[in-house]
Amino acid sequence: MLSYPSFVGYSRKLMTLTMILKNGKMLLGMKNRGMGKGKWNGFGGKVEPNETIDDGAKREVKEECGLDVISMEKIGIIEFEYVGSKEILEGHIYSCYLFSGDIIESDEMAPIKWFKIEDSPCNQMWIDHKFWFPMILKNIPFKAHFKYLNDDTMLDSTIILTNSKEKLKEPWVNVIIKKDNQIILLKNFEESNYFNKHEKVKSGESVEDAAIRYLKSHYKIHDAVKVQKIAVVDIEFIDKQFIQEINVFVLDVSKINKYLQNEDFRLLDINIIQANKLWLDNKFFSTLLMMKPFKAYFLMDEDNILCSKYDNN
Ligand SMILES: CNc1ncnc2c1ncn2[C@@H]1O[C@H](COP(=O)(O)OP(=O)(O)OP(=O)(O)O)[C@@H](O)[C@H]1O
């Protein structure tokens, strides 16, 4: 379901961007002119007509921060699209851990500073940085497309891991119980994201049976209960070799009191859902509660969503 855009009829401009890393820190320069003025970034620029992309990347590092690259690795290719432009900026993204020489600031890039990775000046960097930087750190090849309205507004993003051999899907279930205007959270819900824990589907078991098993293990519920499968959510973690396929069912008990007797639950008001950090993004819950089946895909690095796609057809 993760379709990647194609750009027939667009021209391309090749660019490089090299992230220089050492001992948990990254080297960033403040761009003082041209594209990305006023932003901290790695080092790079346009590839010249008579050089290879790798050579262009090394030349830009030398020109912009004075360092000589000893070795570098290309991790990703990003296609930057700006609404209204028929030119794709094709950025080749490198990591470099081995270099020599001294840092020299230039008119174009100053100051140049080492930042601890966890202290990166995110709000003074390109918005896209946070979506692909985890792949740089974990050395996971990727391809991405970011669509910008202007330099500070991103409209769409797609990231594909290019090394993944077909990852295996692992089916899980989750059942959301809705009562009037409230969602029922189990006692063991995940505090961090206000969501009931997922349950793994056993081998040979259907997802529907797993959903009923899930319900019975948590609630006093009888066999005839009807759950409705609303969402299939594929969750890919960048550094795991399988995709978690979460089948999300919804059971509406607004008219049925007996299911909930004598049990100790936590009720969460649907109206405050938007304000809470619920599982996944805000759109997920509102889409789920429309009760129309849909599919979704999330690319994650630990708790961070790097890419999300919905398919409501
Ligand atoms: C839209 N989101 C973006 N996210 C992250 N990085 C981005 C970027 N858009 C451009 N970049 C990088 O910014 C540099 C511009 O280079 P830029 O100064 O235009 O090139 P070059 O040095 O050849 O120019 P001059 O010839 O000196 O004008 C180059 O590394 C390029 O990869």
The ligand as an SDF file (V2000), in Angstrom:
LIG
                    3D

 32 34  0  0  0  0  0  0  0  0999 V2000
   14.2690   20.8270    1.2950 C   0  0  0  0  0  0  0  0  0  0  0  0
   14.9300   20.1300    2.3290 N   0  0  0  0  0  0  0  0  0  0  0  0
   16.2550   19.9830    2.4950 C   0  0  0  0  0  0  0  0  0  0  0  0
   16.6210   19.2120    3.5320 N   0  0  0  0  0  0  0  0  0  0  0  0
   17.9110   19.0070    3.8020 C   0  0  0  0  0  0  0  0  0  0  0  0
   18.9100   19.5340    3.0810 N   0  0  0  0  0  0  0  0  0  0  0  0
   18.5670   20.2810    2.0330 C   0  0  0  0  0  0  0  0  0  0  0  0
   17.2500   20.5380    1.6770 C   0  0  0  0  0  0  0  0  0  0  0  0
   17.2650   21.3340    0.5870 N   0  0  0  0  0  0  0  0  0  0  0  0
   18.5560   21.5540    0.2660 C   0  0  0  0  0  0  0  0  0  0  0  0
   19.3390   20.9130    1.1380 N   0  0  0  0  0  0  0  0  0  0  0  0
   20.7900   20.9090    1.1380 C   0  0  0  0  0  0  0  0  0  0  0  0
   21.2140   22.2480    1.1830 O   0  0  0  0  0  0  0  0  0  0  0  0
   22.3810   22.3930    0.4360 C   0  0  0  0  0  0  0  0  0  0  0  0
   22.0930   23.4430   -0.6220 C   0  0  0  0  0  0  0  0  0  0  0  0
   23.2060   23.6160   -1.3780 O   0  0  0  0  0  0  0  0  0  0  0  0
   23.4870   24.9720   -2.1760 P   0  0  0  0  0  0  0  0  0  0  0  0
   24.0850   25.9370   -1.2590 O   0  0  0  0  0  0  0  0  0  0  0  0
   22.2670   25.3830   -2.9220 O   0  0  0  0  0  0  0  0  0  0  0  0
   24.5260   24.4050   -3.1780 O   0  0  0  0  0  0  0  0  0  0  0  0
   25.9380   25.0080   -3.5700 P   0  0  0  0  0  0  0  0  0  0  0  0
   26.7970   25.0570   -2.3700 O   0  0  0  0  0  0  0  0  0  0  0  0
   26.4010   24.1970   -4.7240 O   0  0  0  0  0  0  0  0  0  0  0  0
   25.4370   26.4270   -3.9760 O   0  0  0  0  0  0  0  0  0  0  0  0
   26.2070   27.6820   -4.4970 P   0  0  0  0  0  0  0  0  0  0  0  0
   26.7090   27.2760   -5.8450 O   0  0  0  0  0  0  0  0  0  0  0  0
   27.2820   27.9630   -3.4770 O   0  0  0  0  0  0  0  0  0  0  0  0
   25.1220   28.7080   -4.5090 O   0  0  0  0  0  0  0  0  0  0  0  0
   22.6950   21.0140   -0.1340 C   0  0  0  0  0  0  0  0  0  0  0  0
   23.5830   20.3540    0.7430 O   0  0  0  0  0  0  0  0  0  0  0  0
   21.3640   20.3330   -0.1080 C   0  0  0  0  0  0  0  0  0  0  0  0
   21.4580   18.9390   -0.0470 O   0  0  0  0  0  0  0  0  0  0  0  0
  1  2  1  0
  2  3  1  0
  3  4  1  0
  3  8  2  0
  4  5  2  0
  5  6  1  0
  6  7  2  0
  7  8  1  0
  7 11  1  0
  8  9  1  0
  9 10  2  0
 10 11  1  0
 11 12  1  0
 12 13  1  0
 12 31  1  0
 13 14  1  0
 14 15  1  0
 14 29  1  0
 15 16  1  0
 16 17  1  0
 17 18  2  0
 17 19  1  0
 17 20  1  0
 20 21  1  0
 21 22  2  0
 21 23  1  0
 21 24  1  0
 24 25  1  0
 25 26  2  0
 25 27  1  0
 25 28  1  0
 29 30  1  0
 29 31  1  0
 31 32  1  0
M  END
$$$$
